[in-house]
Amino acid sequence: MQTTETQVEVSAEMEHHLELLRQAYRLPTTTAVLELLISTQIDRSVYEMTGIKPGPKLAVDNTQGRS
């Protein structure tokens, strides 16, 4: 699966809110917070359209390089 990276600018106030969420969820970056929020919204939309709740997700740490 090919993904693309998009750079966005946020206001100082939004950056502050993202940082608070990052600390609360103990995530490594504010980008991870955005990914979590987007994933949650997609899950909610799918549930609203289909009535099927998403199952558990496998956590994969892809931050470490392969040896």
C-alpha positions, 0 to 999 in steps of 0.5 A: 500500500502506497501512502503519501505524506502531506505537510500542514500548518497549524495555528499556535493554539492548535499546536498547543492543543495537540501537544496537550493531547500528545502528553495525555496519550503519551505519544511520541509526536503531535503527528501521531496525535493527528493520525490517532484522531483521523483513525478514530474519526474513520472508525466512527464514520464506518460504524455510523454507515455500517453499524459494525464496530471496528475490532482491535488493532495490531500495534506495529512499531515501524519507527525502528530500522530493519537490520 
